[in-house]
Amino acid sequence: MAINNINNSYNIQMTNIEAIPGYKIDEVYGVVSGSTVRSKHFGRDMMAGLKSLVGGELKGYTELLQESREEAIERMKMQAISLGANAIINVRFATSSVASGAAELYAYGTAVKVSKETY
Amino acid sequence: MFDIVITVLMFYLINKVVEINHYKSIRKREKKYVNLPVFTGYKIFPITKYKDATLVYSEFAASNDYFKKFVVSILSFFGLNIVSYEKLLDRARREVILRLKEKCQNYDAIINLKIETVEINSSNNTANKRIKGLQVLASATAVNFTN
């Protein structure tokens, strides 16, 4: 499944919560983050402008943000790997507009080293 | 002048049809995924109840047609309830949660759901920005239960 491919590249586990269930935290490396600034493709922007007259889903923007999110997550994972972590917990996302026609997608979390919990 | 009015009304009707079909599709898929619960917190169950946690995320961008935007500019002058955008956001949020569920069919539940709404503007200046549409982003953790 596509989602497993994204999460298993470089074997980094990621969660939205404060732990990885079934694993214990051995070491905490601090905040890691990845961000990308993307601008709207002129053609896509024009099509979205036209589509916004008719209404409905703006697929161009959905895809743009999907790609930005994946890129930001990859950068966050690279930073975590360089610190020696094998998981990222408490992942959060933020978007903001930085310049005319450009938006930033920022992904951040806490990089940790985990090992399987032995109950 | 008459042509423009006809075109705008035609766009309104097209959007109306798209909205009705989208709601039908949403209701059908909500029935299909009724057994996959979504929680906004994660402390509902003790953490030992979860296993195989994975980060999941989805997004959806949509807009209303020109006629609705024109009506909104009049309504907002009087401070009235803007039902067309309430419907748009309702559709977008339900769609985004359904897209999350579609990605997590092999999991038992989705926990710690976070939803964010952003505007798609034509320019950054507040003076001449025009809202082209709205985008809803969601992120959560998909888990399996241990028992």
Interface residues (C-beta under 8 A of the other chain):
Chain A: M1 A2 I3 N4 N7 Q13 M14 T15 N16 I17 E18 A19 I20 P21 G22 A48 G49 K51 S52 L53 V54 G55 G56 E57 L58 K59 Y61 T62 L65 Q66 R69 V91 R92 F93 A94 T95 S97 A99 S100 G101 A103
Chain B: F11 I14 N15 V18 E19 Y42 I47 T48 K49 Y50 K51 D52 A53 T54 L55 V56 Y57 E59 F60 A61 A62 S63 N64 D65 Y66 K68 K103 C104 N106 I111 N112 K114 E116 V118 I120 N121 S122 S123 N124 N125 K132 G133 Q135 L137 S139 A140 T141 V143
